[in-house]
Amino acid sequence: LEDINTAGSQYGQYYMLREVLGKEFWGNLLSIQEPKIYYKTTDLANALLEGEIDIAGEFSIHTVYSYRVKQGTPIQGIYPEEGIPFVANLVAILKQTKHPEEAKIFLNFLLSRRGQELMQSSNYKYSLQDGITPLEGIPSLDDLNILLPENAVDYAAKRSEYIQEFNSFLGK
């Protein structure tokens, strides 16, 4: 697994699976199975590719695509029917920005069809815009059971508590 203290997507996974499967799920996984924790995705991927571990418990779909399709490695994604947490990548304009008009132009570009296609081809993320299909080798969102937080305030509020809980299961 990736380190919840450094990987935002690991918190997203922990939160959603904790909400759906309960605290005991994580307690059993982390206390009994004693998974290895990796600071960086590249370290986790290398451990998997070198046979140090047999399965990586938290890889994003775009990471699987990067390693499998772009780099030609044998890494494959497994997408459980129980669902996979979805971590949104957000963009915003800061209220106190020095260049608000330029920021709006850039944001509008990112949200345009051309911007979405560029973002998808450069970092292998999904676009939620109609008509932009996933890259070949990435499952369609329609084919996945996506788990999203029902309450963004709760998601943010539990972050410290859940990170401490995760660490406590590892004896930290």
C-alpha positions in Angstrom: 0.0 0.0 0.0 1.0 3.6 -0.4 1.7 5.6 2.8 -1.5 7.3 3.9 0.6 10.1 5.4 1.9 11.1 2.0 -0.5 9.8 -0.6 -3.8 11.6 -0.9 -5.3 8.8 -2.9 -4.5 6.4 -0.1 -6.6 8.5 2.2 -9.4 8.4 -0.4 -9.2 4.6 -0.5 -9.1 4.3 3.2 -12.0 6.6 3.8 -14.3 5.0 1.2 -13.5 1.4 2.2 -13.8 2.3 5.9 -17.2 3.7 5.2 -18.4 0.8 3.1 -16.7 -2.2 4.7 -16.1 -0.9 8.2 -13.2 -0.4 10.6 -12.7 -4.1 11.0 -11.9 -4.5 7.4 -8.9 -2.2 7.7 -7.9 -3.6 11.1 -7.7 -7.1 9.7 -5.9 -6.0 6.6 -3.3 -3.9 8.3 -2.8 -5.7 11.6 -3.1 -9.3 10.5 -1.8 -9.2 6.9 1.0 -6.7 7.7 1.3 -5.2 4.2 4.4 -3.3 3.2 3.9 0.5 3.1 5.6 2.5 0.4 6.3 6.3 0.4 6.0 6.7 -3.4 4.0 5.0 -6.2 7.1 4.2 -8.1 8.5 2.3 -5.1 5.3 0.4 -4.8 5.3 -0.4 -8.6 9.0 -1.5 -8.5 8.3 -3.8 -5.6 5.5 -5.4 -7.5 7.5 -5.7 -10.7 10.5 -7.1 -8.9 8.5 -9.7 -7.1 9.0 -8.2 -3.6 5.2 -8.2 -3.2 2.5 -10.1 -5.1 -0.2 -7.5 -5.1 -0.4 -3.7 -4.7 -3.4 -2.6 -2.8 -3.7 1.0 -4.0 -2.9 1.8 -7.6 -4.9 4.4 -9.4 -6.2 3.4 -12.9 -4.0 6.0 -14.5 -0.9 4.5 -12.8 -1.9 1.0 -14.1 -2.3 2.5 -17.6 1.1 4.3 -17.4 2.9 1.1 -16.3 1.0 -1.4 -18.5 0.3 0.5 -21.7 3.0 3.2 -21.9 5.9 1.3 -20.2 4.9 -2.2 -21.4 5.1 -3.9 -17.9 2.9 -6.8 -16.9 1.0 -4.8 -14.2 -2.8 -5.3 -14.5 -5.6 -3.6 -12.7 -8.2 -5.5 -10.7 -11.5 -3.7 -10.2 -13.5 -5.4 -7.5 -17.3 -5.5 -7.9 -17.6 -4.1 -4.4 -16.3 -0.9 -5.9 -13.3 1.3 -6.2 -12.8 4.7 -4.6 -12.7 7.6 -6.9 -10.4 10.5 -6.1 -11.3 13.7 -8.0 -8.5 16.0 -9.2 -9.8 19.5 -8.7 -8.8 22.9 -10.2 -9.7 26.3 -8.9 -8.9 30.0 -9.1 -7.6 31.5 -5.8 -9.5 34.5 -4.7 -6.4 36.6 -4.2 -4.7 35.6 -7.5 -2.6 38.4 -9.1 -3.9 37.5 -12.6 -7.6 36.5 -12.4 -8.3 37.0 -16.1 -5.4 34.8 -17.1 -6.4 32.2 -14.5 -10.0 32.2 -16.0 -8.6 31.7 -19.5 -6.5 28.8 -18.3 -9.3 27.2 -16.3 -11.6 27.5 -19.3 -9.0 25.8 -21.5 -8.6 23.0 -19.0 -12.4 22.5 -19.0 -12.7 22.7 -22.8 -12.8 19.5 -25.0 -9.2 20.2 -26.2 -8.0 20.8 -22.7 -9.6 17.6 -21.4 -8.2 15.6 -24.2 -4.7 17.0 -23.5 -5.0 16.3 -19.8 -6.1 12.8 -20.6 -3.3 12.1 -23.0 -0.6 13.6 -20.8 -1.6 12.1 -17.4 -4.0 9.3 -18.3 -6.9 10.7 -16.1 -10.6 10.4 -16.9 -12.5 13.2 -18.3 -16.1 13.5 -17.1 -17.0 15.5 -20.2 -19.5 13.8 -22.5 -18.0 12.4 -25.7 -14.5 11.9 -24.4 -13.9 8.2 -24.2 -11.2 6.7 -21.9 -7.8 5.9 -23.5 -7.5 2.4 -24.8 -6.6 0.0 -22.0 -8.5 2.0 -19.4 -11.9 0.7 -18.3 -14.9 2.9 -18.9 -16.3 4.6 -15.8 -19.6 3.0 -16.7 -18.0 -0.5 -16.3 -16.8 0.3 -12.7 -18.6 0.5 -9.4 -17.4 3.9 -8.3 -17.4 4.8 -4.6 -17.6 8.5 -3.9 -17.9 10.2 -0.5 -21.5 11.2 0.1 -20.5 14.1 2.2 -17.4 16.2 1.4 -17.5 17.9 4.8 -17.4 14.5 6.5 -14.6 13.3 4.2 -12.5 16.3 5.1 -13.4 16.2 8.8 -12.3 12.6 9.3 -8.9 12.9 7.6 -6.8 13.3 10.8 -8.8 10.7 12.7 -8.6 8.1 9.9 -4.9 8.7 9.3 -4.2 8.2 13.0 -6.4 5.0 12.9 -4.5 3.7 9.8 -1.2 4.3 11.5 -2.4 2.7 14.8 -3.2 -0.5 13.0 0.5 -0.6 11.9 1.7 0.0 15.4 2.7 3.6 14.7 
